[in-house]
Amino acid sequence: MRDVAIIGVYQTKFGELWDTSFRDLITEAGIRAIVDAGIEGQDLEAMFIGNMSAGLFVEQEHIASLIADQVGLNPVPCTRVEAACASGGLALRNGIMAVASGFNDIVVSAGVEKMTDVVDPTPVISTAADQEWEVQQGANFPSLYAMMARRHMHEYGTTREQLAIFSVVNHKNGALNPLAQFPMEITVDQVLNSSMVADPLRLLDCSPVTDGAAAVVLCPAEDAHKYSDTPIYVKGSGQASGTIALHERRDITTIDSTVHAAKRAYKMAGLQPKDIDLAEVHDCFSINGILAIEDLGFVEKGEGGPAVEDGLTERDGQIPINTSGGLKSRGHPLGATGIAQAAEIVWQLRGEAGKRQVEGAEIGMTHNIGGTGGTAAVHIFSN
């Protein structure tokens, strides 16, 4: 297996992009990532595109063919990857495996979602949960994560204020990110007084509906300096599956797929949680941000709330989390999220993150999950 490097990245603006089409988003991301890598389209050997549900959001299937055609890259093979909200993370993993195996030399892994073309995206998003045992009984993702939050509060004393602080820190970072959907700061009081969605989760605990795309270009590490003066190396990659339905889990305060994917990534990288300088975690709801820092091994189970309250996850803290603003502030276009996380880590490790730069960052991690944890992908990168 060969070592793999990222030589190009790009992310579009995230938001409610009414005047931008699905085609425009992925074309912009793909072409700009290729330009950033300093390669030509003819150098590209394969594409992997993360997308959860173009068929329901924009009424278009066969998007792999559409994308290759739109960016003028026929006959380069293009493959759509679907794993709900982890589609981007798995598209990245597929690209890494294609290069590591020697099957391809230069690959684009990308993600795209256009969620605002439907009046109500909730039914589409809910297809990532167990239809028979959850959705048809009235559950949706806010209610499922609310149950996880309530149990965590019961088991470990996690407070409503600690959940709010996670969102506040995200927005503090997102305010410095010009690509974020909601680049503004918020307060704990604003979170606590925002509209109730599913008790205890309020509106400002929840990630938004988002349009956007992102892309990265991968190549063998031994060739990286031919294209880039600042290549970023893939040190570890882990993927794991968990039960799609919440009620089948041994413990709904732990996402086992995250735990197992992280263990595999750490083992491959030869690293431990204490070696990670910063991480982008999948905070579709504030409770999941707290679960993530526990399940990734940054703090003990039950200590996520106090860690956030004590400032450990702030940009100048012990383990900076979501310098991009996370899913909450940067936005969450389902299929693009895992790739956007990687783009943020690349910019940080290159020293190109501007006002949100973590000084001395050398090793970063991304954590991307599907549904309530039916799929998890964890990647570790180094400069």
Buried (B, 14 or more C-beta within 10 A) or exposed (E): EBEBBBBBBBBBBBBEBEEBBBBBBBBBBBBBBBEBBBBEEEBBBBBBBBBBBBEBBBEBBEBBEBBBEBBEBEEBBBBBBBBBBBBBBBBBBBBBBBBBEEEBBBBBBBBBBBBBBBEEBEEBBBEBBBEEBBBEEEBBBBBBBBBBBBBBBEEBEBBBBBBBBBBBBBBBBBBBBEBBBBBEBBEBEBBBEBEEBBEBBBBBBBBBBBBBBBBBBBBBBEBBEEBBEBBBBBBBBBBBBBBBBBEEBEEBBBBBBBBBBBBBBBEBBEBEBEBBBBBBBBBBBBBBBBBBBBBBBBBEBBBBBBBBBBEBBBBEBEBBBBBBBBBBBBBBBBBBBBBBBBBBBBBBBBBEBEEBBBEEBBBBBBBBBBBBBBBBBBBBBBB
